[in-house]
Amino acid sequence: MQVFAHAGLTFAVLVASNVAWAQAPSKFPAAVQQHLTSMAKMCRESGGIPVNAPEAVQVADLTGDGVTDYVINEGAYNCQGAASLFSGSGGSQMSVYVSTPDGRAAKAFESGAFDVKLDNASAPVKVLVMVGGQLCGQRITPNMSRSDYKGCWRPIDWDAKSRKMQFAPVSRVRPV
């Protein structure tokens, strides 16, 4: 067993190529735990074995309140034997859970993505989602091939009033 510490959160993960994730680490809030447990169940039901995938969950303060929030990148989830279950040529799903004042977490954003990364250069930490085509501000025509779509890193912004995140304006996209 290996113990990881990140942003004030410590959790244990079984580390071995053939050791299954019995369930997600229990230090996560219930909503995050439920999302990860659901993925593990889907993996097993598809004939796969959920294995250590620490990069599937990233933790950081995304709202500026000093409390840890959670980004789940389903494309980084490791389901041995059913690898394409959560990711394919069209990308995968990603979700952001923000901590609530009562110590829980609530889903604040969800989108399809080709990748997800955290930009630690600012406070609060920014989530960057790799997307393509119209989400990058590209004008798409009916006869345009998908291979002609441009990719970009698009930030998502926190709206404290709605307690949701949303894509930042297209003017803030970054090239891939």
VOPAGU-2260 file (C-alpha; in pm, 1 decimal, decimal comma):
REM VOPAGU-2260
SITE   aa  ch    i         X         Y         Z
SITE  MET   A    0       0,0       0,0       0,0
SITE  GLN   A    1     127,5     347,2     -84,0
SITE  VAL   A    2      12,0     664,2      90,4
SITE  PHE   A    3     -21,9     987,9    -105,2
SITE  ALA   A    4     -56,9    1335,2      44,1
SITE  HIS   A    5    -180,5    1623,6    -167,8
SITE  ALA   A    6    -321,9    1963,5     -68,6
SITE  GLY   A    7    -375,8    1858,7     289,4
SITE  LEU   A    8    -555,0    1537,4     192,1
SITE  THR   A    9    -396,8    1201,5     263,1
SITE  PHE   A   10    -524,8     877,0     118,4
SITE  ALA   A   11    -402,3     524,2      69,4
SITE  VAL   A   12    -401,6     349,4    -265,4
SITE  LEU   A   13    -310,7     -10,0    -340,6
SITE  VAL   A   14     -19,3      -9,4    -581,5
SITE  ALA   A   15      48,3    -314,0    -798,3
SITE  SER   A   16     -29,0    -385,3   -1159,5
SITE  ASN   A   17    -275,1    -663,1   -1076,5
SITE  VAL   A   18    -419,3    -541,0    -746,1
SITE  ALA   A   19    -774,3    -413,0    -786,0
SITE  TRP   A   20    -909,8     -93,8    -644,6
SITE  ALA   A   21   -1174,2    -247,1    -419,8
SITE  GLN   A   22   -1327,0      96,2    -386,9
SITE  ALA   A   23   -1215,4     455,5    -404,7
SITE  PRO   A   24   -1014,6     596,2    -115,2
SITE  SER   A   25   -1250,1     670,2     173,3
SITE  LYS   A   26   -1108,9    1016,5     251,6
SITE  PHE   A   27   -1302,9    1167,0     -36,8
SITE  PRO   A   28   -1641,1    1334,1      22,9
SITE  ALA   A   29   -1939,6    1106,3     -36,7
SITE  ALA   A   30   -2027,7    1250,1    -381,5
SITE  VAL   A   31   -1671,9    1198,5    -511,4
SITE  GLN   A   32   -1654,6     855,4    -348,6
SITE  GLN   A   33   -1986,5     760,9    -512,1
SITE  HIS   A   34   -1865,5     871,9    -857,8
SITE  LEU   A   35   -1547,3     663,7    -825,5
SITE  THR   A   36   -1730,7     363,8    -680,7
SITE  SER   A   37   -1975,9     379,0    -972,6
SITE  MET   A   38   -1685,9     377,0   -1219,1
SITE  ALA   A   39   -1530,8      75,8   -1044,7
SITE  LYS   A   40   -1865,7    -105,8   -1061,1
SITE  MET   A   41   -1904,3     -28,3   -1433,1
SITE  CYS   A   42   -1549,5    -151,4   -1491,4
SITE  ARG   A   43   -1615,7    -482,9   -1315,9
SITE  GLU   A   44   -1953,7    -526,7   -1492,8
SITE  SER   A   45   -1772,0    -485,9   -1826,1
SITE  GLY   A   46   -1529,0    -763,3   -1738,3
SITE  GLY   A   47   -1248,3    -529,4   -1635,6
SITE  ILE   A   48   -1049,7    -489,1   -1318,0
SITE  PRO   A   49   -1020,1    -139,7   -1167,3
SITE  VAL   A   50    -655,6     -80,6   -1077,9
SITE  ASN   A   51    -457,9     197,9    -918,1
SITE  ALA   A   52    -523,6     523,0   -1104,1
SITE  PRO   A   53    -416,6     813,5    -881,8
SITE  GLU   A   54    -415,9    1053,4   -1178,3
SITE  ALA   A   55    -791,3    1000,8   -1222,8
SITE  VAL   A   56    -859,6    1238,1    -931,4
SITE  GLN   A   57    -678,7    1568,2    -892,8
SITE  VAL   A   58    -725,5    1777,8    -581,0
SITE  ALA   A   59    -674,4    2152,6    -535,8
SITE  ASP   A   60    -851,7    2464,3    -414,1
SITE  LEU   A   61   -1041,5    2565,6    -729,1
SITE  THR   A   62   -1276,2    2821,4    -572,3
SITE  GLY   A   63   -1043,7    3030,9    -356,9
SITE  ASP   A   64   -1208,1    2935,3     -27,4
SITE  GLY   A   65    -905,5    2747,8     105,1
SITE  VAL   A   66   -1083,5    2409,8      89,9
SITE  THR   A   67    -989,1    2116,4    -133,9
SITE  ASP   A   68   -1197,9    2055,3    -446,5
SITE  TYR   A   69   -1184,5    1753,1    -678,9
SITE  VAL   A   70   -1143,4    1696,8   -1054,1
SITE  ILE   A   71   -1227,9    1350,6   -1188,4
SITE  ASN   A   72   -1077,9    1269,0   -1527,6
SITE  GLU   A   73   -1246,6     949,4   -1642,4
SITE  GLY   A   74    -993,7     922,2   -1927,7
SITE  ALA   A   75    -719,8     863,5   -1669,5
SITE  TYR   A   76    -914,8     589,2   -1492,4
SITE  ASN   A   77    -744,8     249,9   -1528,7
SITE  CYS   A   78    -989,1     -32,9   -1603,4
SITE  GLN   A   79    -763,4    -324,5   -1697,1
SITE  GLY   A   80    -931,7    -549,1   -1953,3
SITE  ALA   A   81   -1185,9    -284,5   -2058,9
SITE  ALA   A   82    -958,2      11,5   -2127,4
SITE  SER   A   83   -1191,9     186,5   -2371,5
SITE  LEU   A   84   -1486,0     186,4   -2129,7
SITE  PHE   A   85   -1422,7     542,3   -2010,5
SITE  SER   A   86   -1217,2     683,8   -2297,5
SITE  GLY   A   87   -1200,8     657,9   -2671,4
SITE  SER   A   88   -1125,5     853,9   -2988,2
SITE  GLY   A   89   -1390,6    1110,6   -2890,8
SITE  GLY   A   90   -1233,2    1176,0   -2551,0
SITE  SER   A   91   -1388,4    1105,4   -2214,1
SITE  GLN   A   92   -1593,0    1269,5   -1940,2
SITE  MET   A   93   -1452,7    1491,8   -1670,7
SITE  SER   A   94   -1628,3    1630,5   -1363,4
SITE  VAL   A   95   -1547,8    1892,3   -1102,0
SITE  TYR   A   96   -1676,5    1858,1    -746,4
SITE  VAL   A   97   -1646,3    2160,7    -519,5
SITE  SER   A   98   -1647,7    2137,8    -143,5
SITE  THR   A   99   -1951,7    2275,0      33,1
SITE  PRO   A  100   -1955,2    2467,0     363,5
SITE  ASP   A  101   -2081,0    2155,4     545,1
SITE  GLY   A  102   -1778,0    1945,6     440,3
SITE  ARG   A  103   -1946,4    1764,7     153,3
SITE  ALA   A  104   -1886,7    1812,0    -218,9
SITE  ALA   A  105   -2125,5    1889,9    -503,6
SITE  LYS   A  106   -2081,1    1848,6    -879,4
SITE  ALA   A  107   -2017,7    2194,4   -1023,5
SITE  PHE   A  108   -1913,1    2109,3   -1380,2
SITE  GLU   A  109   -1911,7    1821,9   -1626,9
SITE  SER   A  110   -1796,5    1803,8   -1987,3
SITE  GLY   A  111   -1648,5    1585,4   -2252,6
SITE  ALA   A  112   -1271,7    1632,7   -2278,5
SITE  PHE   A  113    -960,8    1501,3   -2444,7
SITE  ASP   A  114    -757,0    1578,1   -2132,9
SITE  VAL   A  115    -766,8    1778,0   -1810,3
SITE  LYS   A  116    -490,1    1954,7   -1625,1
SITE  LEU   A  117    -454,1    2195,7   -1336,5
SITE  ASP   A  118    -276,5    2529,1   -1378,1
SITE  ASN   A  119    -112,8    2598,0   -1042,4
SITE  ALA   A  120      32,8    2932,6   -1155,4
SITE  SER   A  121    -255,0    3125,9   -1000,1
SITE  ALA   A  122    -469,4    3113,4    -689,4
SITE  PRO   A  123    -719,4    2968,1    -697,9
SITE  VAL   A  124    -587,8    2687,6    -916,9
SITE  LYS   A  125    -742,7    2684,3   -1265,5
SITE  VAL   A  126    -881,6    2377,5   -1439,5
SITE  LEU   A  127    -790,8    2355,1   -1808,0
SITE  VAL   A  128    -996,7    2125,3   -2028,8
SITE  MET   A  129    -866,5    2010,9   -2366,7
SITE  VAL   A  130   -1155,1    2043,6   -2611,7
SITE  GLY   A  131   -1191,5    2106,3   -2984,2
SITE  GLY   A  132   -1388,2    2269,9   -3261,5
SITE  GLN   A  133   -1663,2    2511,0   -3155,4
SITE  LEU   A  134   -1552,9    2500,5   -2790,7
SITE  CYS   A  135   -1225,0    2654,1   -2912,5
SITE  GLY   A  136   -1410,0    2922,9   -3107,6
SITE  GLN   A  137   -1365,9    2751,3   -3442,7
SITE  ARG   A  138   -1636,3    2795,6   -3704,1
SITE  ILE   A  139   -1745,8    2446,5   -3810,4
SITE  THR   A  140   -1899,7    2388,6   -4151,8
SITE  PRO   A  141   -2117,6    2088,6   -4247,3
SITE  ASN   A  142   -1856,7    1944,1   -4485,1
SITE  MET   A  143   -1563,4    1988,5   -4244,6
SITE  SER   A  144   -1380,3    1672,7   -4144,7
SITE  ARG   A  145   -1332,1    1605,2   -3771,7
SITE  SER   A  146    -959,4    1590,8   -3844,2
SITE  ASP   A  147    -978,3    1962,3   -3932,6
SITE  TYR   A  148   -1108,6    2057,2   -3587,8
SITE  LYS   A  149    -862,2    2262,7   -3386,1
SITE  GLY   A  150    -786,7    2166,1   -3030,4
SITE  CYS   A  151    -728,1    2399,3   -2736,2
SITE  TRP   A  152    -701,4    2417,9   -2359,5
SITE  ARG   A  153   -1007,8    2601,8   -2234,1
SITE  PRO   A  154   -1018,8    2721,9   -1873,3
SITE  ILE   A  155   -1326,7    2687,5   -1659,6
SITE  ASP   A  156   -1427,0    2963,6   -1418,8
SITE  TRP   A  157   -1593,2    2947,7   -1079,0
SITE  ASP   A  158   -1917,8    3140,5   -1025,6
SITE  ALA   A  159   -1962,8    3172,6    -649,0
SITE  LYS   A  160   -2323,0    3293,3    -679,0
SITE  SER   A  161   -2447,2    2984,5    -866,5
SITE  ARG   A  162   -2183,3    2755,8    -707,1
SITE  LYS   A  163   -2113,1    2620,9   -1058,2
SITE  MET   A  164   -1825,9    2631,8   -1300,6
SITE  GLN   A  165   -1852,2    2723,4   -1665,3
SITE  PHE   A  166   -1624,9    2749,2   -1966,1
SITE  ALA   A  167   -1427,4    3074,6   -1968,5
SITE  PRO   A  168   -1476,0    3303,6   -2270,1
SITE  VAL   A  169   -1323,5    3176,4   -2594,5
SITE  SER   A  170   -1081,8    3471,9   -2581,7
SITE  ARG   A  171    -896,5    3287,7   -2303,8
SITE  VAL   A  172    -834,9    2957,8   -2484,7
SITE  ARG   A  173    -475,3    2837,3   -2501,1
SITE  PRO   A  174    -324,2    2645,0   -2792,5
SITE  VAL   A  175    -259,5    2274,4   -2749,3
